């Protein structure tokens, strides 16, 4: 399957930017867990079935799952709250999620931007020099290690984290477009390749506006490529076969 076989006409990169977070009032569920209707929560989850790749209502399902779990723990006489959340230092943490539900809900929508193995990530970090939040790029592979600021100028950790949200939104869009066929979990370093950024190092760090402009350009460029998914799937299968033969 190639990008030429499945086209989402009229769609642009702008759709992945400027989205806010869904904020649930968790106090209602925690203060009155007996009032949560188990059947209604299960029916709400069933309503979204079948859950296809890139499902646009993934977060709504997550919210219903947490409400269902809260009610079940209450019915079993298990605690609903633990010590103070280490993430925000304000709310009490959920004993299962190991952070409060507010932080967990944010994290579920913001996602993690990077990967283990070669150790690569882009992450919001406080920049002492600019006295603002910035996005730090870290790359370690074999003997090469790079760490530098991509952009600075955000006034909070959350606003810098939200600047990276288009990654998750674009990954979900690709999953919907190709029906889950393909491997796009390396999309971040595809859009922000270390070689390209190192070549632009004199221009870095960008402002928040420059970062978003480059981000949009990178997604627009990638959206209109032929992603050759069938070729990728065959190559991956052959590599797996060859690795098995060598072991």
C-alpha positions, -999 to 999 in steps of 0.1 A, spaced: 0 0 0 14 34 -9 3 70 -2 -10 71 -37 -36 44 -30 -51 61 0 -56 99 -1 -72 122 24 -81 150 1 -83 186 14 -65 179 47 -36 201 58 -10 201 86 -29 229 104 -54 203 118 -27 189 141 -19 223 158 -37 244 184 -57 216 200 -64 220 237 -64 193 264 -95 176 275 -99 183 313 -122 161 333 -136 170 367 -122 141 387 -135 155 420 -170 144 411 -160 108 406 -137 107 436 -161 123 460 -191 102 450 -177 69 436 -209 51 446 -228 73 421 -208 60 391 -231 37 371 -210 7 361 -234 -4 333 -234 31 319 -196 33 318 -193 -1 301 -220 9 276 -201 41 269 -169 22 261 -188 -3 239 -202 26 220 -168 33 205 -162 -3 194 -147 -14 172 -116 5 181 -97 9 148 -61 22 145 -58 59 152 -92 60 168 -101 97 174 -119 89 207 -90 71 224 -90 96 252 -127 95 259 -124 57 262 -95 63 287 -117 85 308 -145 60 310 -120 33 319 -107 53 349 -142 60 361 -151 23 358 -119 14 378 -127 40 405 -161 25 410 -148 -11 411 -121 -2 436 -147 16 458 -170 -14 457 -141 -36 467 -132 -14 496 -98 -4 481 -83 31 486 -90 57 458 -62 81 467 -26 78 479 1 102 489 7 136 472 14 133 435 51 137 427 43 152 393 23 183 404 29 183 441 -7 194 446 -32 166 442 -32 131 458 -20 104 435 -41 75 421 -27 43 437 -28 25 404 -15 52 380 12 64 405 3 100 398 -29 120 402 -57 117 377 -51 153 365 -15 146 356 -23 112 342 -50 127 319 -25 153 307 2 127 301 -23 105 282 -29 133 257 6 148 255 24 114 251 61 106 253 83 120 225 112 98 219 123 62 221 146 39 240 173 17 224 193 43 206 181 68 233 165 97 215 140 122 228 127 158 226 115 170 260 104 202 277 131 214 301 136 247 320 163 269 304 182 289 330 197 313 304 165 324 288 144 319 320 118 301 300 107 266 291 124 251 261 125 219 241 157 199 245 169 175 218 189 145 231 205 119 209 228 91 219 238 63 195 269 42 198 297 68 203 278 99 192 260 120 218 242 153 210 222 175 233 210 210 224 181 234 226 157 233 196 135 261 208 129 282 239 104 309 250 74 290 265 61 303 298 53 269 313 61 232 311 26 225 299 27 250 270 60 236 259 46 201 261 16 211 241 39 224 214 49 187 209 13 174 208 11 175 170 34 144 170 8 122 186 -20 138 165 -1 131 133 8 95 143 -29 89 149 -38 104 115 -13 82 98 -28 51 115 -63 61 104 -51 68 68 -33 34 64 -56 13 86 -27 5 110 -4 -8 83 30 7 86 54 17 114 54 53 123 67 51 159 99 68 147 80 97 132 96 122 156 131 117 144 118 115 108 104 150 112 133 163 132 164 144 119 195 150 140 216 156 109 193 184 97 192 201 131 229 199 135 233 216 101 210 244 114 226 247 148 237 283 142 200 292 139 190 275 171 173 278 195 142 289 176 115 310 190 82 293 197 68 307 165 98 295 144 95 261 160 58 257 150 65 270 115 93 244 110 71 217 126 43 225 101 66 225 72 80 191 82 46 175 86 34 190 53 64 176 35 59 142 50 22 141 44 26 142 7 53 116 4 48 81 -9 54 61 22 58 28 4 42 8 33 41 -25 14 78 -22 6 86 -14 43 65 -44 55 83 -68 32 117 -54 41 109 -58 78 98 -94 73 130 -103 55 151 -86 82 133 -106 109 138 -138 89 175 -132 84 180 -123 121 163 -156 131 186 -176 108 217 -160 123 206 -167 159 
